[in-house]
Amino acid sequence: MLKIRLSRAGKKNMPFFRIVLTEHTRAAKHGYKEVLGFYNPFSKEFKVKNVEKIKEYISHGVQLSPRVSKLMAANNITL
């Protein structure tokens, strides 16, 4: 089953997260199929490259992780 979730990147004590499409059993850091956006927790910047593509994935059965769904709701991105 595919999931849309966060993958941590960045330096030590300076996290930066990518929103990635990955298989739920694989590590988000190394096995993702596509980068769909990013989230910077320090500046609270949340950006999705293509909302329509995410809607298409969800219509095909891809699930959002709880954190990604909360971030999308907080930034008024409806799916």
C-alpha distances in whole Angstrom, upper triangle without the diagonal:
4,7,10,12,16,17,21,23,27,30,31,32,31,27,25,21,19,17,14,11,9,6,6,8,10,13,13,17,17,13,13,13,15,17,17,20,22,23,27,27,31,32,29,28,25,24,21,22,21,20,20,17,15,16,15,12,12,13,11,8,7,8,11,12,15,18,17,17,20,21,21,23,25,26,26,23,22,19
4,7,10,13,14,18,20,24,27,29,29,28,24,22,18,16,13,10,7,6,4,6,9,10,12,11,15,14,11,10,10,11,13,13,16,18,20,23,24,28,29,26,25,22,21,18,19,18,17,17,14,12,14,13,9,10,12,10,8,5,7,9,10,14,16,14,15,18,19,18,20,23,23,23,20,20,17
4,6,10,12,15,18,22,25,26,26,25,21,19,15,13,10,8,6,6,6,6,9,10,11,10,13,14,12,10,10,11,12,12,14,15,17,20,21,25,25,23,22,18,18,15,17,16,15,16,14,11,13,13,9,9,12,11,9,5,5,6,7,11,12,10,11,15,15,15,17,19,20,20,18,17,15
4,7,10,13,16,19,23,24,24,22,18,16,12,10,7,6,5,6,9,9,12,12,12,9,12,14,12,9,10,10,9,8,10,12,13,17,18,21,22,19,18,15,14,12,13,13,12,14,12,9,11,12,9,9,13,12,11,7,6,5,6,10,10,7,9,12,12,12,15,17,16,17,15,15,13
4,7,10,13,16,20,21,21,19,15,13,9,8,6,6,7,8,10,9,12,12,11,7,10,13,12,10,12,11,10,10,10,10,11,14,15,19,19,17,16,13,14,12,14,15,15,17,15,12,14,16,13,13,16,16,14,11,9,6,5,8,8,6,9,11,11,12,14,16,16,18,16,17,15
4,6,10,13,16,17,17,15,11,10,6,6,5,6,9,10,12,12,14,13,11,7,9,12,12,10,13,12,10,10,9,8,8,11,12,15,17,14,14,12,12,12,14,16,16,19,17,14,17,19,16,16,20,20,18,14,13,10,8,10,8,7,11,12,11,12,15,16,16,18,16,18,18
4,7,10,13,15,15,14,10,8,5,5,6,7,10,10,12,12,14,11,9,5,5,9,10,9,12,11,9,11,10,9,10,12,13,16,17,16,15,14,14,14,16,18,18,21,19,16,20,21,18,19,22,22,20,17,15,13,11,14,11,11,14,16,14,16,19,19,19,22,20,22,21
4,7,10,11,11,10,7,6,5,6,9,10,13,13,16,16,16,14,11,8,7,11,13,12,15,14,12,14,12,10,10,10,11,14,16,15,15,14,15,16,18,20,21,24,22,20,23,24,22,22,26,26,24,20,19,16,14,16,13,13,17,17,15,17,20,20,20,23,22,24,24
4,7,9,11,9,6,5,6,7,11,12,15,15,18,18,19,16,13,11,8,11,14,13,16,15,12,14,13,10,10,10,12,13,15,15,15,15,15,16,18,21,22,25,23,21,25,26,24,25,28,28,27,23,22,19,17,19,16,16,20,20,17,20,23,22,21,25,23,26,26
4,7,8,6,5,5,8,10,14,15,19,19,22,22,23,20,17,14,12,14,17,17,19,18,15,17,15,12,11,10,11,12,14,15,15,15,16,18,19,23,24,27,25,24,28,29,27,28,31,31,30,26,25,22,21,22,19,18,22,22,19,21,24,23,22,26,25,28,28
4,6,5,6,8,11,14,17,19,22,22,25,25,25,22,19,17,14,17,20,20,23,22,19,21,18,15,14,12,13,13,15,17,17,18,20,22,23,26,28,31,29,28,31,33,30,31,35,35,33,30,28,26,23,24,21,21,25,24,22,25,27,26,25,29,28,31,32
4,5,7,10,13,16,19,21,24,24,26,25,25,23,19,18,15,18,21,22,25,24,21,23,21,18,16,14,14,13,17,18,19,20,22,24,26,29,30,33,32,30,33,35,32,33,37,36,35,31,29,26,24,24,21,22,26,25,23,26,28,26,26,30,30,33,33
4,6,10,13,16,19,21,25,25,27,26,27,24,21,19,17,20,23,23,26,25,22,24,21,17,15,12,11,11,14,16,17,19,21,24,26,29,30,33,32,30,33,35,32,33,36,37,35,31,29,26,23,23,20,21,24,23,21,24,26,24,25,28,28,31,32
4,7,10,13,17,19,23,23,26,25,26,24,20,18,16,19,22,22,24,23,20,21,18,14,12,9,9,8,11,13,14,16,18,20,22,26,27,30,29,27,30,32,30,31,34,34,33,29,28,24,22,22,19,19,23,21,19,22,24,22,22,26,26,29,30
4,7,10,13,15,19,20,22,22,23,21,17,15,13,17,19,18,21,20,17,17,15,11,9,7,7,8,11,12,12,13,15,18,20,23,24,27,26,24,27,29,27,27,31,31,29,26,24,21,18,19,15,16,19,18,16,19,21,20,20,23,23,26,26
4,7,10,13,16,18,21,21,22,20,16,14,12,15,18,16,18,17,13,14,11,8,6,5,7,9,10,10,10,11,12,14,16,19,20,23,22,20,24,26,24,24,28,28,27,23,22,19,17,18,14,14,17,17,14,17,19,18,17,21,20,23,24
4,7,9,13,14,17,17,19,17,14,11,10,13,15,13,15,14,10,11,9,6,5,6,8,11,12,11,10,9,11,12,14,17,17,21,19,17,20,22,20,21,24,24,23,19,18,15,13,15,11,11,14,14,12,14,17,16,16,19,18,20,21
4,6,10,12,15,16,18,15,13,9,9,12,13,10,12,10,7,8,6,4,6,9,11,14,14,13,12,10,10,10,11,14,15,18,16,14,18,19,17,18,22,22,21,17,16,14,13,15,12,10,14,15,12,14,17,17,16,19,17,19,19
4,7,10,13,14,16,15,13,9,11,13,13,10,11,9,6,5,5,5,7,11,13,16,16,14,12,10,9,8,10,11,12,15,13,11,14,16,13,14,18,18,17,13,13,10,10,12,10,8,11,13,11,11,15,15,14,16,14,16,15
4,6,10,11,14,12,11,7,9,10,9,6,7,6,5,6,7,9,11,14,16,19,20,18,16,13,12,10,11,12,13,15,12,10,14,15,12,13,17,16,15,12,12,10,11,14,12,10,13,15,14,14,17,18,18,19,17,18,17
4,7,9,12,11,11,8,11,11,9,6,6,5,7,7,10,12,14,18,20,23,23,21,19,16,15,12,13,13,13,14,11,9,13,12,9,11,14,13,12,9,10,9,10,14,14,11,14,17,16,15,18,20,19,21,17,18,16
4,6,8,7,8,6,9,9,6,4,6,7,9,11,13,15,17,20,21,25,25,23,22,19,18,16,16,17,17,18,14,13,16,15,12,13,16,14,13,10,10,11,11,15,15,13,15,18,18,18,21,23,22,24,21,21,19
4,6,6,8,8,11,11,7,7,8,11,13,14,17,18,20,23,24,28,29,26,25,22,22,19,20,20,20,20,17,15,17,17,13,14,16,14,12,10,10,12,12,16,17,15,17,20,20,20,23,25,25,26,23,23,21
4,6,8,8,12,12,10,10,12,14,15,16,18,19,20,23,23,27,28,26,25,22,22,20,21,21,21,22,19,16,18,18,14,14,17,15,13,10,9,10,10,13,14,14,16,18,19,20,22,24,24,26,23,23,20
4,7,9,12,11,9,11,13,16,17,19,21,21,22,25,25,29,30,28,28,25,25,23,24,25,24,25,22,20,22,22,18,18,21,18,16,14,13,14,13,16,17,17,19,22,22,23,25,27,28,29,27,27,24
4,6,9,8,6,8,11,14,15,17,19,19,21,23,24,27,29,27,26,24,24,22,23,23,24,25,22,20,22,22,18,19,22,20,18,15,15,15,14,17,18,17,20,22,22,23,26,27,28,29,27,27,25
4,5,6,6,8,11,13,14,16,18,17,18,20,21,24,26,24,24,22,22,21,22,23,24,25,22,20,23,23,20,20,24,22,20,17,16,15,14,17,16,16,19,21,21,22,25,26,26,28,26,27,25
4,6,6,6,10,11,11,13,14,14,15,17,18,21,23,21,20,18,18,17,18,20,20,22,19,17,20,21,17,18,21,20,18,15,14,13,12,15,14,13,16,18,18,19,22,23,23,25,23,24,22
4,6,7,11,11,11,14,14,13,15,16,18,20,22,21,20,19,19,18,19,21,22,24,21,19,23,23,20,21,25,23,22,18,18,16,15,18,16,16,19,21,19,21,24,24,24,27,24,26,25
4,6,9,11,12,15,16,16,18,20,21,24,25,24,23,22,21,20,20,22,23,25,21,20,24,23,20,22,25,23,22,19,19,18,17,20,19,18,22,24,22,23,27,27,27,29,27,28,27
4,7,9,11,14,16,17,19,21,23,26,27,26,24,22,21,20,20,21,22,23,19,18,21,21,17,19,22,20,19,16,16,16,16,19,19,18,21,23,22,23,26,27,27,29,26,27,25
4,6,7,10,13,14,16,19,21,24,25,23,22,19,18,16,16,17,18,19,16,15,18,17,14,16,19,17,17,13,14,14,14,18,17,15,18,21,20,20,23,24,24,25,22,23,22
4,7,10,13,15,18,21,23,26,26,25,23,20,18,16,15,15,17,17,13,13,16,15,12,15,17,15,16,13,14,15,16,19,19,17,19,22,21,20,24,25,24,25,22,23,21
4,6,9,12,15,18,21,24,24,22,20,17,15,12,11,12,14,14,11,11,15,14,11,14,17,16,16,13,15,14,15,19,18,15,18,20,19,18,21,23,21,23,19,21,19
4,6,8,12,15,17,20,20,19,16,13,11,9,9,10,12,14,11,11,15,15,13,15,18,18,18,14,15,14,15,18,16,13,16,18,16,16,19,20,19,20,17,19,18
4,7,11,14,17,20,19,17,14,11,9,6,6,7,9,11,8,8,12,12,11,13,16,16,16,13,14,12,14,16,15,11,14,16,14,13,16,17,15,17,14,15,14
4,7,11,13,16,15,13,11,8,5,4,5,8,10,13,11,10,14,15,14,15,19,19,19,16,16,13,14,16,14,11,13,15,12,11,15,15,13,15,13,15,15
4,7,10,12,12,10,8,6,5,7,8,12,13,16,15,13,17,19,17,18,22,22,22,18,17,14,14,16,13,10,13,14,11,11,15,14,13,16,14,17,17
4,6,9,9,7,6,4,6,9,11,14,15,18,18,16,19,21,20,20,23,24,23,20,18,15,14,15,11,10,13,12,9,11,14,12,11,15,14,17,18
4,6,6,5,5,7,9,12,14,18,18,22,21,19,22,25,23,24,27,28,27,24,22,18,17,17,13,13,16,15,11,14,16,14,13,17,17,20,21
4,6,5,7,8,12,15,17,20,20,24,24,21,24,27,25,25,28,29,28,25,22,19,17,16,12,13,15,13,11,14,16,13,13,17,18,21,22
4,6,8,11,14,17,20,23,23,27,26,24,27,30,28,28,32,33,32,28,26,22,21,20,16,16,19,17,14,17,18,16,15,19,20,24,25
4,5,9,12,15,18,21,21,25,25,23,26,29,28,28,31,32,32,28,26,23,21,21,17,17,19,17,14,16,17,14,14,17,18,22,24
4,6,10,13,16,19,19,22,23,21,23,26,25,25,28,29,28,25,23,19,18,17,14,13,15,13,10,12,14,11,10,14,15,18,21
4,7,10,13,16,16,20,20,18,21,24,23,23,26,28,27,24,22,19,18,18,15,13,15,14,10,12,14,11,10,13,14,17,19
4,7,10,13,12,16,16,15,17,20,19,19,22,24,23,20,19,15,15,15,12,10,12,11,8,8,11,10,8,11,10,14,16
4,6,9,10,13,14,13,15,18,17,18,21,22,22,19,19,16,16,17,14,11,13,14,10,9,13,12,9,12,10,14,15
4,6,6,10,10,9,12,14,14,15,17,19,19,16,16,13,15,16,14,11,12,14,11,9,13,13,10,12,9,12,12
4,7,9,9,9,12,13,14,15,18,19,20,17,18,16,18,19,18,14,16,17,14,13,16,17,14,15,12,14,14
4,5,5,7,9,10,11,13,15,16,18,15,16,15,18,19,18,15,15,18,15,13,16,17,14,14,11,13,12
4,5,5,6,9,10,11,12,14,16,14,14,13,16,17,17,13,13,15,13,10,13,15,12,12,8,9,8
4,5,5,6,9,10,11,13,15,14,15,15,18,20,20,16,15,18,17,13,16,18,16,14,11,11,9
4,5,5,6,9,10,11,13,11,13,13,16,19,19,15,15,18,17,14,17,19,17,17,13,13,11
4,5,5,6,9,10,11,9,10,10,13,15,15,12,12,15,14,11,14,17,15,14,11,11,8
4,5,5,6,9,10,9,11,11,14,16,17,13,12,16,15,12,14,17,16,14,11,9,6
4,5,5,6,9,9,11,13,16,19,20,16,15,19,19,16,18,21,19,18,14,13,10
4,5,5,7,6,8,10,13,16,17,14,14,18,18,15,17,20,19,19,15,14,11
4,5,5,5,6,8,12,14,16,13,12,16,16,14,15,19,18,17,14,12,8
4,6,7,9,12,15,17,19,17,15,19,19,17,18,21,21,19,16,13,10
4,6,9,12,16,18,20,18,17,21,21,19,20,24,23,22,19,17,13
4,6,10,13,15,18,16,15,19,20,18,19,23,23,22,19,17,13
4,7,10,13,15,13,12,16,17,15,17,20,20,20,17,16,12
4,7,9,12,10,9,13,14,13,15,18,18,18,16,14,12
4,6,8,6,6,10,11,10,12,14,15,15,13,13,11
4,6,5,6,9,10,11,12,14,16,17,15,15,14
4,6,5,6,9,10,11,12,14,15,14,15,14
4,5,5,6,9,10,10,12,14,14,15,15
4,5,5,6,9,10,11,12,11,12,12
4,5,5,6,9,10,11,9,10,9
4,5,5,6,9,10,10,11,12
4,5,5,6,9,9,11,12
4,5,5,6,5,7,9
4,5,5,6,7,9
4,6,8,10,13
4,6,9,12
4,6,10
4,7
4
